């Protein structure tokens, strides 16, 4: 399980988090994906998708943009620059936390 799993074993997602997902469907408005760790469904609108769309069943790296728990919606992006910025943010946070210990 992930380090952000709750005691009950549920995975909690955070805005800005980088994760892996599997493409489930291609729609005219975007893509529907399944987030790897807990099977949550995410949506990637066309404006957040790459020009060359991945195929159904492909594993893709994405970053969480927004979470609407009452609607069960997780918005994600596949834009490489946004994902890389998220990774840099995560590395900075890890380094900062290690200095605190």
Residue pairs with C-beta under 8 A, 6 or more apart in sequence:
1 9
1 11
1 37
2 11
2 37
4 11
4 12
4 13
4 14
5 11
5 12
6 12
10 38
11 37
11 38
11 40
13 19
13 35
13 40
13 64
13 67
13 74
14 64
15 64
15 65
15 66
15 67
16 63
16 64
16 86
16 89
17 63
17 64
17 86
17 90
18 61
18 62
18 63
18 64
18 83
18 86
18 87
18 90
19 35
19 36
19 37
19 61
19 62
19 63
19 64
19 76
20 35
20 36
20 59
20 60
20 61
20 62
21 33
21 34
21 35
21 36
21 42
21 59
21 60
21 61
21 62
21 76
22 33
22 34
22 36
22 57
22 58
22 59
22 60
23 31
23 32
23 33
23 54
23 55
23 56
23 57
23 58
23 60
24 31
24 32
24 33
24 34
24 41
24 56
25 31
25 32
25 56
26 53
26 56
29 45
29 46
30 43
30 44
30 45
30 46
30 48
30 49
31 43
31 44
31 49
31 53
31 54
31 78
32 41
32 42
32 43
33 41
33 42
33 43
33 44
33 60
33 62
33 76
34 40
34 41
34 42
35 41
35 42
35 74
35 76
36 59
40 74
41 72
41 74
42 62
42 64
42 74
42 75
42 76
43 73
43 74
43 75
43 76
44 62
44 75
44 76
44 77
44 78
45 75
48 65
48 75
48 76
48 77
48 78
48 79
48 82
49 77
49 78
49 79
50 78
50 79
50 80
54 60
54 78
60 78
61 78
61 83
62 76
62 77
62 78
62 83
63 76
63 77
63 79
63 82
63 83
63 86
64 74
64 75
64 76
65 75
65 76
65 77
66 73
66 74
66 75
67 73
67 74
67 75
68 74
68 75
77 83
